Amino acid sequence: MTSVSINQPGYLPWMGFFKRIISSDIFVFLDDVQYIKKDWQNRNKIRISQGWQWLTVPVAKNKDKLNEIQIDYSENWNLVHKKSIKYNYSKSRFFEDYWSFFDKLYGKKHTKLIDLNMEIIHFIVEVLNIKTELVYASQLSIEGKKSDLNLEICQKLGADTYLSGSLGTNYLKVHDFEKSNINVKFADYIHPTYKQNFEPFIPNMATIDLLFNEGEKSKQIMDEFEIIEKSNY
């Protein structure tokens, strides 16, 4: 049996992104689709004393495919992100365990958004000791769109199960998957609580919030992060 998940690689992804990777045999980074403005591809949230704040990577233009989008350095956003993360997490118990990566990361100037996102994602995958096979959609030479694209990816990878996010209920043609003997499951999440720097606990932050606060225990918390699989809504 082979389960596949597919998702655009976002900036500083939240825990659910990595939970879907863990829950799949193969995870496909949907890197060659149209960039979506004001989505998760160039921004995410971090916990601050007043609640949370956006960290947004400015892009030069937004009419290209995701893997073509270039970062705009007309302002020193990278230094702002670096200072924001350090200011809000420097007192976290495990800050020093991971800070050197981010310190170096924000000292670089990635030309493309995809390269910045993937460097962060691969780092967190390594920290969480995730063994799922990782594939880029751009390497599969598939031309379909939306539901057809996801179906063709699953077919090419020999999947018998497709684990979709809950938003897939808005566009997936489940009957087409069933005709190809692929079972579709839609994932909902019960977010775990953990120790944050500030109270009360706020869910759905960037995964670095978990790492800085829980360190090596992050893997255990991620494993206990409950994912509810519902077949064919």
C-alpha positions in Angstrom: 0.0 0.0 0.0 1.2 3.5 -0.9 -0.2 6.7 0.5 0.5 10.1 -1.1 0.0 13.6 0.1 0.5 16.7 -2.0 1.0 20.3 -0.9 2.6 23.6 -1.9 5.8 24.2 0.2 5.1 27.2 2.4 7.2 29.6 4.5 7.9 28.4 8.0 5.0 25.8 7.8 2.7 24.9 10.7 2.7 21.6 12.4 -0.1 20.2 10.2 2.1 20.4 7.1 4.7 18.2 8.7 2.1 15.9 10.2 0.8 15.1 6.7 4.4 14.4 5.6 4.8 12.0 8.5 1.4 10.3 7.7 2.3 9.6 4.1 4.6 7.2 2.3 5.3 9.8 -0.4 4.9 13.5 0.0 4.9 15.7 -3.1 5.9 19.3 -3.0 3.6 21.1 -5.5 6.2 23.5 -6.6 5.2 24.2 -10.2 1.6 25.5 -9.8 0.5 29.1 -9.8 1.7 31.2 -6.9 -1.2 32.3 -4.6 -1.1 35.8 -3.2 -1.9 36.2 0.5 -1.7 32.5 1.1 0.8 30.5 3.2 3.5 30.3 0.5 5.3 33.4 1.7 4.1 34.0 5.2 3.3 32.4 8.6 2.6 33.3 12.2 4.9 33.3 15.2 3.8 33.7 18.9 4.5 37.0 20.6 3.6 38.4 24.0 0.5 40.2 22.6 -0.7 37.1 20.7 0.8 36.5 17.3 2.2 38.3 14.3 2.7 37.6 10.6 6.2 37.1 9.1 5.8 37.8 5.4 8.4 37.4 2.7 7.9 40.1 0.0 8.1 38.9 -3.5 9.1 40.7 -6.7 5.9 39.8 -8.6 3.2 37.2 -8.1 2.0 36.1 -11.5 4.4 33.3 -12.0 4.6 29.7 -10.9 5.6 29.1 -7.3 9.1 27.8 -8.3 9.7 30.9 -10.4 8.8 33.5 -7.7 11.7 35.8 -6.8 12.1 37.4 -3.4 12.1 41.2 -3.1 15.0 42.6 -1.1 14.2 46.3 -1.6 13.7 46.3 2.2 15.6 44.3 4.7 12.8 41.9 5.5 15.2 39.1 6.3 16.8 41.1 9.1 13.3 42.0 10.4 12.3 38.3 10.5 15.6 37.4 12.1 15.2 40.0 14.9 11.5 39.1 15.4 12.2 35.5 15.9 15.2 36.2 18.2 13.3 38.7 20.3 10.3 36.5 20.8 12.0 33.2 21.3 15.4 33.9 22.8 14.1 33.0 26.3 12.6 29.8 25.1 14.2 26.7 26.7 15.6 25.2 23.5 16.2 28.4 21.5 20.0 27.8 21.4 19.5 24.3 20.0 18.1 25.6 16.7 19.0 29.3 16.5 22.3 28.8 14.6 20.4 27.5 11.6 18.1 30.5 11.4 20.9 32.9 12.2 22.7 31.7 9.1 19.5 31.3 7.0 18.6 35.0 7.4 22.2 36.0 6.6 21.7 34.6 3.1 19.9 36.1 0.2 17.9 33.4 -1.6 16.9 34.5 -5.0 13.8 32.4 -5.2 11.1 31.9 -2.6 11.0 28.1 -3.2 14.7 27.8 -2.2 14.1 29.7 1.1 11.1 27.6 1.9 12.7 24.3 1.0 15.8 25.0 3.1 13.6 25.6 6.1 11.4 22.5 5.4 14.3 20.2 4.9 15.8 21.4 8.2 12.7 20.7 10.1 12.2 17.3 8.4 15.7 16.4 9.6 15.1 17.6 13.1 11.9 15.6 13.4 13.6 12.6 11.9 11.0 12.2 9.2 11.7 9.3 6.8 8.9 9.9 4.2 10.0 9.9 0.6 10.0 13.5 -0.7 9.2 14.4 -4.4 8.9 17.6 -6.4 5.9 17.8 -8.7 8.1 19.6 -11.2 10.1 16.4 -11.7 7.0 14.4 -12.6 6.2 16.2 -15.9 2.4 16.3 -15.3 0.2 18.9 -17.0 -3.2 18.5 -15.3 -4.9 21.1 -13.1 -6.5 20.9 -9.7 -8.2 17.5 -9.1 -6.8 16.1 -12.4 -3.3 17.1 -11.4 -3.5 15.4 -8.0 -5.0 12.3 -9.6 -2.2 12.1 -12.2 0.4 12.5 -9.5 -1.1 9.7 -7.5 -1.3 7.4 -10.6 2.3 8.1 -11.5 3.5 7.3 -8.0 1.4 4.1 -7.8 -0.7 5.4 -4.9 -3.7 3.5 -3.6 -4.5 6.2 -1.0 -4.5 10.0 -1.4 -4.4 11.9 1.9 -5.9 15.4 1.1 -6.3 18.4 3.3 -9.8 19.3 4.3 -10.0 22.0 1.6 -9.8 19.2 -1.0 -13.5 18.7 -0.5 -14.1 21.9 -2.5 -12.5 20.7 -5.7 -11.5 17.0 -5.7 -13.4 14.7 -8.1 -13.5 11.8 -5.7 -15.3 9.5 -8.2 -12.3 9.8 -10.6 -10.0 8.6 -7.9 -12.3 5.7 -7.1 -12.3 4.7 -10.7 -8.5 4.5 -10.5 -8.7 2.4 -7.3 -7.4 5.2 -5.2 -9.1 5.9 -1.9 -9.4 9.5 -0.9 -9.1 10.6 2.7 -9.6 14.1 3.9 -7.5 15.1 6.9 -8.7 17.2 9.9 -6.5 17.9 12.9 -6.8 18.0 16.6 -4.0 20.4 17.5 -1.9 19.4 20.5 -1.0 21.8 23.3 2.5 22.3 24.5 4.5 24.8 26.5 4.7 28.2 24.8 6.7 31.3 26.0 3.5 33.2 26.5 0.0 32.4 27.8 -2.6 31.4 26.9 -1.7 28.7 24.4 -2.4 29.7 20.8 -2.5 26.9 18.1 -1.5 27.0 14.5 1.8 28.8 14.8 4.8 28.1 12.6 6.5 24.9 13.7 9.5 26.8 15.0 7.3 27.7 17.9 7.2 24.0 18.8 10.9 23.5 18.3 12.1 26.4 20.4 9.8 25.6 23.2 9.9 21.8 23.3 13.2 20.8 21.7 13.7 17.0 21.4 10.2 16.4 22.7 8.9 18.0 19.5 9.0 14.7 17.7 6.9 13.0 20.4 4.4 15.8 20.3 4.2 15.6 16.5 3.7 11.8 16.7 0.8 12.4 19.2 -0.7 15.2 17.0 -4.0 13.6 16.1 -4.9 13.5 12.4 -8.5 12.5 11.7 -8.9 10.8 8.4 -12.3 10.8 6.9 -13.0 8.9 3.7 -14.9 10.7 1.0 -16.8 13.4 2.8 
